[in-house]
Amino acid sequence: MTEDALPGHQAHVLLVDDDERIRGLLQKFLMRNGYLITAARDADHARRLLAGLDFDLAILDVMMPGDNGFVLCAEIRETRDMPILLLTAKGETSDRITGLEAGADDYLSKPFEPKELLLRLKAILRRVPASGGAMPKTLHLGSARYDLDRGELFRGQDPVRLTATETTLMRVLAATPHQAVSRATLVDRLGRDGEASGERAVDVQITRLRRKLEQDPKQPRYLQTVRGEGYMLAPD
């Protein structure tokens, strides 16, 4: 975690941008600076992610095919209080007003300096009241434990390094413990529903994740295969 990371907390950010190059660059940059990023390519993809995951903040591109960022912002605001930052190539006052009226907390026009984005995110998150009194949620997986709030895996007191893909898989599976999640759902959550080999890629990632979770990855106890349904996280 760098000096630009949020102290003591890895904020989970939903990043929505239809430009694959920009989306990838922002995801890598923000992850290097201490944020956990789940990316979506459009509003429909974002809705599916929002249905199964919790986020601390959303970054929404305004100009997207289908429903634009203004529409998605207003829709999120109807059910969630999480902060929203809008990104757009437009800088006109009317667009800023439209975004604020839709419920956005801040507005950043493209092109922008990455450092400015970090400062905006920190400022927004500082204004969000800390949740009071809630104990951290933890899933126990034998000698390992998974912190749901932070999205981190530990073995004893030692952190277990997870890749970005493994982190996303754990978040999705941990959101519904003891319930099977289909391969198709996991493919979608990983943003790979356009790939013919998407389900095979998920199988490979599950195998790698089992090596970090299980005493015997060939006979998994905690990350189980449910025949005909998908995969299931089965904590103690």
For each residue, the residues with C-beta under 8 A, 3 or more apart:
1: 5 10 33 34
2: 5 32 33 34
3:
4: 33 34 115 118 122
5: 1 2 10 33 34 35
6: 9 10 11 34 35 122 125
7:
8:
9: 6 150
10: 1 5 6 34 35 36 150 151 152
11: 6 34 35 36 56 57 121 125
12: 35 36 37 38 53 54 55 56 57 151 171
13: 30 35 36 37 38 55 56 57 58 59 121
14: 38 40 46 49 50 53 55 57 58 59
15: 23 26 27 30 37 38 39 40 58 59
16: 39 40 41 42 43 45 46 58 59 60 61 64 69 72
17: 22 23 26 39 41 59 61 64 87
18: 23 41 42 61 63 64 65
19: 22 23 61
20: 23 24 41
21: 24 25
22: 17 19 25 26 61
23: 15 17 18 19 20 26 27 39 41
24: 20 21 27 28 39
25: 21 22 28 29
26: 15 17 22 23 29 30 37 59 117
27: 15 23 24 30 31 37 39 164
28: 24 25 31 32
29: 25 26 32 33 114
30: 13 15 26 27 33 35 37 117 118 121
31: 27 28 34 35 36 37 164
32: 2 28 29
33: 1 2 4 5 29 30 118
34: 1 2 4 5 6 10 11 31
35: 5 6 10 11 12 13 30 31 121
36: 10 11 12 13 31 151 167
37: 12 13 15 26 27 30 31 164
38: 12 13 14 15 49 53 55 168 171
39: 15 16 17 23 24 27 191
40: 14 15 16 43 45 46 48 49 191
41: 16 17 18 20 23 45 191
42: 16 18 45 46 64 65 66 67
43: 16 40 46 47 64 66 67 68 69 71 72
44: 47 48 66 67
45: 16 40 41 42 48 49 188 191
46: 14 16 40 42 43 49 50 58 60 72
47: 43 44 50 51 72 75
48: 40 44 45 51 52 188 189
49: 14 38 40 45 46 52 53 189
50: 14 46 47 53 55 76 80
51: 47 48
52: 48 49 172 175 176 185 189
53: 12 14 38 49 50 171 172 175 189
54: 12
55: 12 13 14 38 50 58 82
56: 11 12 13 82 83 125 128
57: 11 12 13 14 82 83 84 85 121 124 125
58: 13 14 15 16 46 55 73 76 82 83 84 85
59: 13 14 15 16 17 26 84 85 86 87 121
60: 16 46 69 72 73 84 85 86 87 104
61: 16 17 18 19 22 64 69 86 87 88
62: 68 69 70 86 87 88 90 95 99
63: 18 68 69 88 89 90
64: 16 17 18 42 43 61 67 68 69
65: 18 42
66: 42 43 44
67: 42 43 44 64 71 72 75
68: 43 62 63 64 71 72
69: 16 43 60 61 62 63 64 72 73 86 87 88 99
70: 62 73 74 86 98 99 102
71: 43 67 68 74 75 102
72: 16 43 46 47 60 67 68 69 75 76
73: 58 60 69 70 76 77 84 86 99 102 103 104
74: 70 71 77 78 102 103
75: 47 67 71 72 78 79
76: 50 58 72 73 79 80 82 84 103
77: 73 74 80 84 102 103
78: 74 75
79: 75 76
80: 50 76 77
81:
82: 55 56 57 58 76 128
83: 56 57 58 105 106 124 125 127 128
84: 57 58 59 60 73 76 77 103 104 105
85: 57 58 59 60 104 105 106 107 108 120 121 124
86: 59 60 61 62 69 70 73 99 104 106 107 108
87: 17 59 60 61 62 69 108 109 110 112
88: 61 62 63 69 91 95 99 107 109 110
89: 63 109 110
90: 62 63 95 109
91: 88 95 96 109
92: 95 96
93: 96 97
94: 97 98
95: 62 88 90 91 92 98 99 107
96: 91 92 93 99 100 107
97: 93 94 100 101
98: 70 94 95 101 102
99: 62 69 70 73 86 88 95 96 102 104 107
100: 96 97 103 104 107
101: 97 98
102: 70 71 73 74 77 98 99
103: 73 74 76 77 84 100
104: 60 73 84 85 86 99 100 107
105: 83 84 85 124 127
106: 83 85 86 120 123 124
107: 85 86 88 95 96 99 100 104
108: 85 86 87 112 116 117 120
109: 87 88 89 90 91 112
110: 87 88 89
111:
112: 87 108 109 116 117
113: 116 117
114: 29 117 118
115: 4 118 119
116: 108 112 113 119 120
117: 26 30 108 112 113 114 120 121
118: 4 30 33 114 115 121 122
119: 115 116 122 123
120: 85 106 108 116 117 123 124
121: 11 13 30 35 57 59 85 117 118 124 125
122: 4 6 118 119 125 126
123: 106 119 120 126 127
124: 57 83 85 105 106 120 121 127 128
125: 6 11 56 57 83 121 122 128
126: 122 123
127: 83 105 123 124
128: 56 82 83 124 125
129: 132
130:
131: 134
132: 129
133:
134: 131
135:
136: 147 148 149 150
137: 147 148 149
138: 145 146 147 148
139: 145 146 148 174 177 233 235
140: 144 145 235 236
141: 144 145 146 213 222 233 235 236
142: 213 214 215 221 222 236
143: 155 156 215
144: 140 141 153 154 155 160 212 213 222
145: 138 139 140 141 153 154 155
146: 138 139 141 152 153 154 170 174 235
147: 136 137 138 150 151 152 153 154
148: 136 137 138 139 151 174
149: 136 137
150: 9 10 136 147
151: 10 12 36 147 148 167 170 171
152: 10 146 147 159 162
153: 144 145 146 147 159 160 162 170 212 213
154: 144 145 146 147 157 158 159 160
155: 143 144 145 158 160
156: 143
157: 154
158: 154 155
159: 152 153 154
160: 144 153 154 155 212
161:
162: 152 153 166 167 170 209 212
163: 166 167 208
164: 27 31 37 167 168
165: 168 169 190 205
166: 162 163 169 170 205 208 209 212
167: 36 151 162 163 164 170 171
168: 38 164 165 171 172 189 190
169: 165 166 172 173 186 189 190 202 205 206 209
170: 146 151 153 162 166 167 173 174 209 233
171: 12 38 53 151 167 168 174 175
172: 52 53 168 169 175 181 185 186 189
173: 169 170 176 177 181 223 231 232 233
174: 139 146 148 170 171 177 233
175: 52 53 171 172
176: 52 173 179 181
177: 139 173 174 232 233 234 235
178: 232 233 234 235
179: 176 232
180: 226 229 230 231 232
181: 172 173 176 185 186 230 231 232
182: 185 186 229 230
183: 186 187 199 202 203 230 231
184: 187 188 193 199 230
185: 52 172 181 182 188 189 230
186: 169 172 181 182 183 189 190 202 230 231
187: 183 184 190 192 193 195 198 199 201 202
188: 45 48 184 185 191 192 193
189: 48 49 52 53 168 169 172 185 186
190: 165 168 169 186 187 198 201 202 205
191: 39 40 41 45 188
192: 187 188 195 198 201 202
193: 184 187 188 198
194: 198
195: 187 192 198 201
196:
197: 200 201
198: 187 190 192 193 194 195 201 202
199: 183 184 187 202 203
200: 197 203 204
201: 187 190 192 195 197 198 204 205
202: 169 183 186 187 190 192 198 199 205 206
203: 183 199 200 206 207
204: 200 201 207 208
205: 165 166 169 190 201 202 208 209
206: 169 202 203 209 210 223 231
207: 203 204 210 211 217
208: 163 166 204 205 211 212
209: 162 166 169 170 205 206 212 213 223
210: 206 207 213 214 217 220 223
211: 207 208 214 217
212: 144 153 160 162 166 208 209
213: 141 142 144 153 209 210 217 220 222 223
214: 142 210 211 217 219 220 221 222 223
215: 142 143 221
216: 219 220 221
217: 207 210 211 213 214 220
218:
219: 214 216
220: 210 213 214 216 217 223 224 225
221: 142 214 215 216 224 234
222: 141 142 144 213 214 233 234 235
223: 173 206 209 210 213 214 220 231 232 233 234
224: 220 221 231 232 233 234
225: 220 230 231 232
226: 180 229 230 231 232
227:
228:
229: 180 182 226 232
230: 180 181 182 183 184 185 186 225 226
231: 173 180 181 183 186 206 223 224 225 226
232: 173 177 178 179 180 181 223 224 225 226 229
233: 139 141 170 173 174 177 178 222 223 224
234: 177 178 221 222 223 224
235: 139 140 141 146 177 178 222
236: 140 141 142
